[in-house]
C-alpha cells in the first residue's frame, strides 16, 4: 500500500507518493479534488494530510466519502518528523514528501479519520465563535484602558456593548444545542457549566472512549517523564488541546472549592507542600478522569439497554 502525503494550502493541494521525487499539484477546490480522486483511483493508498486551519476539510471529507484511508495529523508532529529526517527546509513540495514518508513509516500506528456527527460539527462552530468574541472583548478592554480620547472611548464602549450582546446570544444558542446531547455524567460534578459541557462535547469527542491516562495525555494534563540514566527529571505537561484545557482549568477552579472529592485532593496536595500550579493541574487531571469514567459508564449502560 502506497503512502501519499498531501500538503494543503488555501489554493493548492501538493501531492507526493512515498519513494517518488515528483510532486503533483491540484487546485484546492471541487474540480481539483475531483481530479485528485481520479489520479488516486487505481492506486491502493494511505493518505496523510496535516491540519491547516480548516483548508484541509474538503479534501478530507471527499477522501473519506470515497472510502480512501486518510488521516489528519498535527503540523507539529509532521515538522518533528521532518527534522528527524534532517529535512530542515520547508516548502510545499518538501512537506508533501515528508507526509508521504511519514505515512509510509507510521501508517500502521496512525488512526484513520472518522468524521464527527453533524450536530457536533455545528456545535464546534458555535463554541469557536463564542471564544473569538470573548477574545475580542478582552483585547478591546485592554485598548480601552489605555485610551484617553473621549470620542474614541465612546466607540470602544459601543463595540464592547455589541460584543457582549453577541456573547449572550451565542451562549443562549449553545445551551439550546447541548440539551439533547449532554450526558448526565457531565452534570454530576460541580464546576461544569454550559460552556464547559459544550466545549467537551464539541472538541473532545473521545471523552468516554479512552482510558484515563490516554484522555489526560490527549488534553495535555498528563505529567510526562524526563529521565535519563540515573537522572529522574521533573515531570511536566506538554501539548494537548489548548481550548479544552482552558475551560477545564476554569471548571477546576470552581471544583476545588465546591466539589468534595476534588477539594479533598487539592488539600492533600497543599499539605504535601506542592506548588499552587502543580495542585491545580493535578486537580484538572483528576476532574477530567472522573468525567471520562462517568461518561464511559453512562454510555456503556445505554448501549446495554
N, C-alpha and C positions, 0 to 999 in steps of 0.2 A: 504494500500500500504506500503510495507516494505521499510525502509531506509537502503541503502547499502553504506558503505564507503570503498574506495579503496585508500590505501597508496601506492604511486608509487615510485619506485627506478629504477635505471638503469637496474637491473637484475630481480626484483621481483614485483609482484602485491599482496599486502596483503589485503584480502577482509573480511570485517566484516558486519554482519547484526545487525541492531539496536535491542537491548534487548538480544542478544546472546553473550556469552563469547568467543565461538570458533571463530578462525580466519583461513580462508583458504588462502593458498599461491599458486600462479600461476607464471610461468616464464613470464617475460615481453618481449615476442616475439610472432610471429604469431601463433604457436601452443598453447602457453599458453593463449593467448587472445581467441582463438577458444574454448579452454577448459572452460574458464571463461564464455563465452556466453552460452555454453551448460549447465553449472551449474546454470546460471540465467534463463534459458529458461522457466521454468514452474512457475516462480515467477513474481508477479506484483510488480515492484520495482521503487524507485527513487535512482539514483546513484550519489554520490558526490566524486569528486577527487579534489586534490589541485594542483596548478601549480607547476611543478617540473623541470623547465628548459627545457621543451620540451619532457622529457621522458614520459609524460602522453598523448602525442598527438595521438599515435597509438591506444591506448585503447579508447580514447575519440572519435576518428573518427569511430571506429568499432561499438561502442555502439550506436552512433547517426545513423549510416547506418542501424543498426538492429532495429531502432525506439524505443530504450530504453531511457527513460527520464534520462538525465545526465547533471550535472552542474559542472563547474570548479570554485574553489574559491581561493582567495589569501591565501598563507600559514599563513600570519599574522592573518587573520580572524579566521582560524582554530585554531591557537595557543591561541588566545584570548578566544575562546570558550572553549578550554581545560582548561585554567586557571579558567574560570568561573565555570567549573565543579569540580575544585580542582584536576584536573589531571596534576600534576606537572612533573611527569616522562614522558620521551619521548622515545618510541620505535616504531618500525613499527606496531606492533600489537596494541599498545595503540593509535597511530594516526589513524589507521583504525577504531577502535571502536569510537573514538571521531568524526570522519567524519560521521559514521553511525548515531550517536546520533544527530549530527548537522542537517543532512538532515531530520531525523525523527521529530525534533522540528521545524525547519525553512523551511521545504520543500515547503510550500505554498508561501513563500515570495521570494524564490530563483528563478533566471531566468535560464531556461534551455539553454544548449549550442546550438548555431547556427554556423555552420562552415562559415568562411568568403569566399568571392568569390575567385576563383583560382588566378586571377590577383593580388588581394590584398595580398594573401599569398606570392606570388613571390616577389612583391614589398617590403614587410616587410623584406624578406631575404636580399635584396639589401641594404635597408636602414640600417639594423643592421650591415651588413658587412662594410658599409661606416663608421658607428660610431666606430666600432672596429679599423679600420685603423687610424681614427683621434686620438683615444686614444693612439694607439701605437706610433704615431708620437709625441704626447705630451710627453709621457714617455721617448722616445728616445732623444728628445730635452733637457729634464731635465738632463738626464745622460750625454749628450754631453757637457753641460755647466760645468760639474764637472770633465771632463776627460782632462788630460794633456799629455797623451802619444800619440804622433803623429800617430803612426800606428793604434791605436785603434780609434782615432778620425776619421781617413780616413774611417775605416769600418763603423762607425756610420753614417758618411755623405753619404756613398754609400747606406746604408739601408734607410736613410731618403729620398734620391732621388727616390729609388724604391717605397717606400710607397706613395710618392707624385704622382708618375705616376699612381699607382693603384687607388688613390683617384680621380684623374681626370677621369680615365676610368669608375669608379663606378658612378660618377656624370653624365657623358655623358649617360650612360645606364639608370639611374634613370630619367633623363629629357625625354628620349625617351618613357619610360614606362608610365609616368604620362600624356602624351599628350592626350591620348584618354579618360582619366578618371577624369580629373581635372574640377570641376565645375567652371564656370566663376566667381562665388562669391569669390573664393579663390584668385583671381587676382584683386579684387576690393579694396583691402587695401594695402597701401604701407608698405613694410617690409616682405611680404610673398613671398619669393623666392622659387626656386625649392626644396631645402632641406626641408623647412617648409611645403610646399604643399605635398611632398612625405611622410613626417612623419605623417601629419594629415590624409592622405588617408590610409596609411598602419596601423597606430597604434591608430587611433581614428575613427573607422568606425561609431561610434554613432553620429558623427558630423551631425547636421541637423535632427536627430531623437529624441532628447531630448529637454526639455526647458532649458533656460539659466542657472537657478540655478543648475539643475542636471548636465549639462555638465561642469560647473565650479567646482563642487564638484568632479566629476569623474576625472578631470585633476589634482585637488589638488590646485586650486587657489581661493577657496571659503572660506571666514572667518567663522570659527566655534565658536559657543557660548561657554562660560565658566562661567556660572552663578550659584550661589547657595545662596538661601535665599535673603538677601539684597545686596549681593555682585554681582557686574557686572564685570566679568573678562575680561581680554584683549583678543580680537579676534585674532586667529591665523589660518593659513592654515596648513593642515596636510594630509599626504597620497597622493594618486593620482598617475598618470602615469608620472614618472620622465622624460622619454625620450621626451614625448610631451611637458612637462613643460620647458625643456631646450631649445628646438627650439622656443617655444612661447616667452621665455624671450628675445632671440636674435631678434625675429621679433618685439617685443615691443620696444626694444632699438632704432630700426630704426623708428618705428611708432611715438614715442613721438617727433621725430624731423621733420618728413615729412608728417604724416597723420593728417589733420586739426582737426578732432574730438578728436583723442587721444591726440594730442598736447595740445588742449584747456583744456581737462580734467586733464592732468598732471599739467598744470599751475594753475588750480583751487586748486588742492591738495597742490601744493607748497605754494600758497598764504595762505592756511589754516594752514600752519605750519606742514604738515605731513612729517615724515622722508622719505628719498630717497627710501629706500627699500619698504616702505608701498606704496609710489606713484607708483613704478614700478609694484608691484604685483597687485594693483588695476587696472592699465592700462592693464596688462596681462589679467585680468578677463574681462575687458570691450572689449578688442580686440577679445577674444575668443567668447564672447556672440554675438558680431556683426557678426563674421564669421558664427557662428552657425545659427543665424537668417537668414542671406542671403542665406546660403546653403539650409536651410529648405524651404525658399520661392522659390528658384530655382527648387528644387525637386518637390514641390507642383505644380508649373507651368508646369513642364514637364509631371507630372502624369495626369494633366488635359487635355493635348493635345490629 
